[in-house]
Amino acid sequence: MSIEKKYLKSKAICKVTFRLPKETAGQAEKVSLVGEFNNWDGAQELMQALKDGSFKTTIDLEAGKEYQFRYLVDDKFWTNDEAADKYVPSGIGAEQNCVVVL
């Protein structure tokens, strides 16, 4: 898993690329990036399936903030990103949300 951050010099925006590797995605048909930036709506940010079996998406986020997120695989299973900057309790059982710090 990886998170790549590219800050824009002209705006307080960071282009953040999220990648879920095949080892984690398994035989997934679709993966959604779900988080505070899209009101936890799995339909808003579908990730692109790559030929190597991984999934990737790039979104623009406001720099200077922190955002909680997770990956939703096939609308059934949640998974976290090992490359997250930190983790916080999700408020649902013992689950944790990933956090990207910009």
PyMOL CGO cylinders between C-alpha atoms (Angstrom):
from pymol import cmd
from pymol.cgo import CYLINDER

trace = [
    CYLINDER, 0.00, 0.00, 0.00, 1.18, 3.44, -0.63, 0.3, 1, 1, 1, 1, 1, 1,
    CYLINDER, 1.18, 3.44, -0.63, 0.16, 7.04, -0.31, 0.3, 1, 1, 1, 1, 1, 1,
    CYLINDER, 0.16, 7.04, -0.31, 1.91, 9.61, -2.48, 0.3, 1, 1, 1, 1, 1, 1,
    CYLINDER, 1.91, 9.61, -2.48, 1.56, 13.34, -1.75, 0.3, 1, 1, 1, 1, 1, 1,
    CYLINDER, 1.56, 13.34, -1.75, 2.29, 16.13, -4.23, 0.3, 1, 1, 1, 1, 1, 1,
    CYLINDER, 2.29, 16.13, -4.23, 1.78, 19.65, -2.92, 0.3, 1, 1, 1, 1, 1, 1,
    CYLINDER, 1.78, 19.65, -2.92, 0.84, 22.41, -5.37, 0.3, 1, 1, 1, 1, 1, 1,
    CYLINDER, 0.84, 22.41, -5.37, 2.89, 25.59, -5.12, 0.3, 1, 1, 1, 1, 1, 1,
    CYLINDER, 2.89, 25.59, -5.12, 0.11, 27.81, -6.47, 0.3, 1, 1, 1, 1, 1, 1,
    CYLINDER, 0.11, 27.81, -6.47, -2.67, 26.62, -4.12, 0.3, 1, 1, 1, 1, 1, 1,
    CYLINDER, -2.67, 26.62, -4.12, -3.08, 25.10, -0.66, 0.3, 1, 1, 1, 1, 1, 1,
    CYLINDER, -3.08, 25.10, -0.66, -3.92, 21.79, -2.32, 0.3, 1, 1, 1, 1, 1, 1,
    CYLINDER, -3.92, 21.79, -2.32, -2.20, 18.42, -2.20, 0.3, 1, 1, 1, 1, 1, 1,
    CYLINDER, -2.20, 18.42, -2.20, -2.74, 15.78, -4.87, 0.3, 1, 1, 1, 1, 1, 1,
    CYLINDER, -2.74, 15.78, -4.87, -2.87, 12.52, -2.94, 0.3, 1, 1, 1, 1, 1, 1,
    CYLINDER, -2.87, 12.52, -2.94, -2.56, 9.18, -4.72, 0.3, 1, 1, 1, 1, 1, 1,
    CYLINDER, -2.56, 9.18, -4.72, -3.88, 6.15, -2.84, 0.3, 1, 1, 1, 1, 1, 1,
    CYLINDER, -3.88, 6.15, -2.84, -2.92, 2.64, -4.00, 0.3, 1, 1, 1, 1, 1, 1,
    CYLINDER, -2.92, 2.64, -4.00, -4.26, -0.67, -2.73, 0.3, 1, 1, 1, 1, 1, 1,
    CYLINDER, -4.26, -0.67, -2.73, -2.00, -3.57, -3.85, 0.3, 1, 1, 1, 1, 1, 1,
    CYLINDER, -2.00, -3.57, -3.85, -3.27, -6.83, -5.30, 0.3, 1, 1, 1, 1, 1, 1,
    CYLINDER, -3.27, -6.83, -5.30, -2.09, -8.70, -2.19, 0.3, 1, 1, 1, 1, 1, 1,
    CYLINDER, -2.09, -8.70, -2.19, -4.68, -6.78, -0.18, 0.3, 1, 1, 1, 1, 1, 1,
    CYLINDER, -4.68, -6.78, -0.18, -7.36, -6.37, -2.86, 0.3, 1, 1, 1, 1, 1, 1,
    CYLINDER, -7.36, -6.37, -2.86, -7.31, -10.08, -3.71, 0.3, 1, 1, 1, 1, 1, 1,
    CYLINDER, -7.31, -10.08, -3.71, -9.90, -10.90, -6.38, 0.3, 1, 1, 1, 1, 1, 1,
    CYLINDER, -9.90, -10.90, -6.38, -11.79, -7.64, -5.83, 0.3, 1, 1, 1, 1, 1, 1,
    CYLINDER, -11.79, -7.64, -5.83, -13.95, -6.38, -8.66, 0.3, 1, 1, 1, 1, 1, 1,
    CYLINDER, -13.95, -6.38, -8.66, -14.09, -2.85, -7.27, 0.3, 1, 1, 1, 1, 1, 1,
    CYLINDER, -14.09, -2.85, -7.27, -12.55, -0.80, -4.49, 0.3, 1, 1, 1, 1, 1, 1,
    CYLINDER, -12.55, -0.80, -4.49, -13.77, 2.55, -3.17, 0.3, 1, 1, 1, 1, 1, 1,
    CYLINDER, -13.77, 2.55, -3.17, -11.75, 5.12, -1.28, 0.3, 1, 1, 1, 1, 1, 1,
    CYLINDER, -11.75, 5.12, -1.28, -14.08, 6.22, 1.49, 0.3, 1, 1, 1, 1, 1, 1,
    CYLINDER, -14.08, 6.22, 1.49, -13.46, 8.95, 4.03, 0.3, 1, 1, 1, 1, 1, 1,
    CYLINDER, -13.46, 8.95, 4.03, -14.19, 12.34, 5.51, 0.3, 1, 1, 1, 1, 1, 1,
    CYLINDER, -14.19, 12.34, 5.51, -13.45, 14.01, 2.16, 0.3, 1, 1, 1, 1, 1, 1,
    CYLINDER, -13.45, 14.01, 2.16, -16.47, 12.33, 0.53, 0.3, 1, 1, 1, 1, 1, 1,
    CYLINDER, -16.47, 12.33, 0.53, -18.81, 11.96, 3.53, 0.3, 1, 1, 1, 1, 1, 1,
    CYLINDER, -18.81, 11.96, 3.53, -17.96, 8.25, 3.75, 0.3, 1, 1, 1, 1, 1, 1,
    CYLINDER, -17.96, 8.25, 3.75, -19.84, 7.59, 0.49, 0.3, 1, 1, 1, 1, 1, 1,
    CYLINDER, -19.84, 7.59, 0.49, -18.38, 4.56, -1.30, 0.3, 1, 1, 1, 1, 1, 1,
    CYLINDER, -18.38, 4.56, -1.30, -20.08, 5.47, -4.57, 0.3, 1, 1, 1, 1, 1, 1,
    CYLINDER, -20.08, 5.47, -4.57, -18.20, 8.78, -4.91, 0.3, 1, 1, 1, 1, 1, 1,
    CYLINDER, -18.20, 8.78, -4.91, -14.58, 7.64, -5.22, 0.3, 1, 1, 1, 1, 1, 1,
    CYLINDER, -14.58, 7.64, -5.22, -14.22, 4.37, -7.12, 0.3, 1, 1, 1, 1, 1, 1,
    CYLINDER, -14.22, 4.37, -7.12, -10.60, 3.44, -7.60, 0.3, 1, 1, 1, 1, 1, 1,
    CYLINDER, -10.60, 3.44, -7.60, -9.15, 2.49, -10.99, 0.3, 1, 1, 1, 1, 1, 1,
    CYLINDER, -9.15, 2.49, -10.99, -8.29, -1.20, -11.42, 0.3, 1, 1, 1, 1, 1, 1,
    CYLINDER, -8.29, -1.20, -11.42, -4.76, -1.60, -12.79, 0.3, 1, 1, 1, 1, 1, 1,
    CYLINDER, -4.76, -1.60, -12.79, -3.41, -4.45, -14.91, 0.3, 1, 1, 1, 1, 1, 1,
    CYLINDER, -3.41, -4.45, -14.91, -1.29, -5.75, -12.03, 0.3, 1, 1, 1, 1, 1, 1,
    CYLINDER, -1.29, -5.75, -12.03, -4.43, -6.29, -9.90, 0.3, 1, 1, 1, 1, 1, 1,
    CYLINDER, -4.43, -6.29, -9.90, -3.95, -3.24, -7.70, 0.3, 1, 1, 1, 1, 1, 1,
    CYLINDER, -3.95, -3.24, -7.70, -6.30, -0.26, -7.44, 0.3, 1, 1, 1, 1, 1, 1,
    CYLINDER, -6.30, -0.26, -7.44, -5.39, 3.43, -7.54, 0.3, 1, 1, 1, 1, 1, 1,
    CYLINDER, -5.39, 3.43, -7.54, -6.96, 6.88, -7.38, 0.3, 1, 1, 1, 1, 1, 1,
    CYLINDER, -6.96, 6.88, -7.38, -5.73, 10.45, -7.01, 0.3, 1, 1, 1, 1, 1, 1,
    CYLINDER, -5.73, 10.45, -7.01, -7.75, 13.17, -5.30, 0.3, 1, 1, 1, 1, 1, 1,
    CYLINDER, -7.75, 13.17, -5.30, -7.15, 16.82, -4.42, 0.3, 1, 1, 1, 1, 1, 1,
    CYLINDER, -7.15, 16.82, -4.42, -7.27, 17.59, -0.70, 0.3, 1, 1, 1, 1, 1, 1,
    CYLINDER, -7.27, 17.59, -0.70, -6.76, 20.81, 1.19, 0.3, 1, 1, 1, 1, 1, 1,
    CYLINDER, -6.76, 20.81, 1.19, -3.24, 21.03, 2.64, 0.3, 1, 1, 1, 1, 1, 1,
    CYLINDER, -3.24, 21.03, 2.64, -2.77, 21.61, 6.35, 0.3, 1, 1, 1, 1, 1, 1,
    CYLINDER, -2.77, 21.61, 6.35, -5.53, 19.20, 7.38, 0.3, 1, 1, 1, 1, 1, 1,
    CYLINDER, -5.53, 19.20, 7.38, -5.94, 15.57, 8.42, 0.3, 1, 1, 1, 1, 1, 1,
    CYLINDER, -5.94, 15.57, 8.42, -8.44, 13.22, 6.80, 0.3, 1, 1, 1, 1, 1, 1,
    CYLINDER, -8.44, 13.22, 6.80, -9.73, 9.85, 8.04, 0.3, 1, 1, 1, 1, 1, 1,
    CYLINDER, -9.73, 9.85, 8.04, -10.29, 7.16, 5.40, 0.3, 1, 1, 1, 1, 1, 1,
    CYLINDER, -10.29, 7.16, 5.40, -10.57, 3.44, 4.65, 0.3, 1, 1, 1, 1, 1, 1,
    CYLINDER, -10.57, 3.44, 4.65, -10.91, 1.22, 1.59, 0.3, 1, 1, 1, 1, 1, 1,
    CYLINDER, -10.91, 1.22, 1.59, -14.22, -0.54, 0.87, 0.3, 1, 1, 1, 1, 1, 1,
    CYLINDER, -14.22, -0.54, 0.87, -13.70, -3.72, -1.18, 0.3, 1, 1, 1, 1, 1, 1,
    CYLINDER, -13.70, -3.72, -1.18, -16.63, -4.97, -3.29, 0.3, 1, 1, 1, 1, 1, 1,
    CYLINDER, -16.63, -4.97, -3.29, -19.06, -3.04, -1.04, 0.3, 1, 1, 1, 1, 1, 1,
    CYLINDER, -19.06, -3.04, -1.04, -18.53, -5.76, 1.61, 0.3, 1, 1, 1, 1, 1, 1,
    CYLINDER, -18.53, -5.76, 1.61, -15.16, -5.61, 3.33, 0.3, 1, 1, 1, 1, 1, 1,
    CYLINDER, -15.16, -5.61, 3.33, -13.22, -2.74, 4.91, 0.3, 1, 1, 1, 1, 1, 1,
    CYLINDER, -13.22, -2.74, 4.91, -9.44, -2.61, 4.90, 0.3, 1, 1, 1, 1, 1, 1,
    CYLINDER, -9.44, -2.61, 4.90, -6.87, -0.13, 6.11, 0.3, 1, 1, 1, 1, 1, 1,
    CYLINDER, -6.87, -0.13, 6.11, -3.72, 1.26, 4.52, 0.3, 1, 1, 1, 1, 1, 1,
    CYLINDER, -3.72, 1.26, 4.52, -0.45, 0.21, 6.15, 0.3, 1, 1, 1, 1, 1, 1,
    CYLINDER, -0.45, 0.21, 6.15, 1.14, 3.41, 4.80, 0.3, 1, 1, 1, 1, 1, 1,
    CYLINDER, 1.14, 3.41, 4.80, -1.29, 5.70, 6.65, 0.3, 1, 1, 1, 1, 1, 1,
    CYLINDER, -1.29, 5.70, 6.65, 0.29, 8.49, 8.67, 0.3, 1, 1, 1, 1, 1, 1,
    CYLINDER, 0.29, 8.49, 8.67, -1.60, 7.37, 11.77, 0.3, 1, 1, 1, 1, 1, 1,
    CYLINDER, -1.60, 7.37, 11.77, -4.72, 5.54, 12.96, 0.3, 1, 1, 1, 1, 1, 1,
    CYLINDER, -4.72, 5.54, 12.96, -7.63, 6.62, 15.14, 0.3, 1, 1, 1, 1, 1, 1,
    CYLINDER, -7.63, 6.62, 15.14, -10.56, 4.70, 16.67, 0.3, 1, 1, 1, 1, 1, 1,
    CYLINDER, -10.56, 4.70, 16.67, -13.50, 4.56, 14.25, 0.3, 1, 1, 1, 1, 1, 1,
    CYLINDER, -13.50, 4.56, 14.25, -16.11, 4.46, 16.99, 0.3, 1, 1, 1, 1, 1, 1,
    CYLINDER, -16.11, 4.46, 16.99, -17.35, 1.08, 15.74, 0.3, 1, 1, 1, 1, 1, 1,
    CYLINDER, -17.35, 1.08, 15.74, -16.08, -1.70, 17.98, 0.3, 1, 1, 1, 1, 1, 1,
    CYLINDER, -16.08, -1.70, 17.98, -12.31, -2.07, 17.91, 0.3, 1, 1, 1, 1, 1, 1,
    CYLINDER, -12.31, -2.07, 17.91, -12.02, -0.88, 14.28, 0.3, 1, 1, 1, 1, 1, 1,
    CYLINDER, -12.02, -0.88, 14.28, -9.62, 1.90, 13.38, 0.3, 1, 1, 1, 1, 1, 1,
    CYLINDER, -9.62, 1.90, 13.38, -9.64, 4.48, 10.59, 0.3, 1, 1, 1, 1, 1, 1,
    CYLINDER, -9.64, 4.48, 10.59, -6.55, 5.45, 8.66, 0.3, 1, 1, 1, 1, 1, 1,
    CYLINDER, -6.55, 5.45, 8.66, -5.44, 9.09, 8.69, 0.3, 1, 1, 1, 1, 1, 1,
    CYLINDER, -5.44, 9.09, 8.69, -3.53, 10.99, 6.02, 0.3, 1, 1, 1, 1, 1, 1,
    CYLINDER, -3.53, 10.99, 6.02, -1.85, 14.16, 7.33, 0.3, 1, 1, 1, 1, 1, 1,
    CYLINDER, -1.85, 14.16, 7.33, -1.26, 16.95, 4.83, 0.3, 1, 1, 1, 1, 1, 1,
]
cmd.load_cgo(trace, "trace")
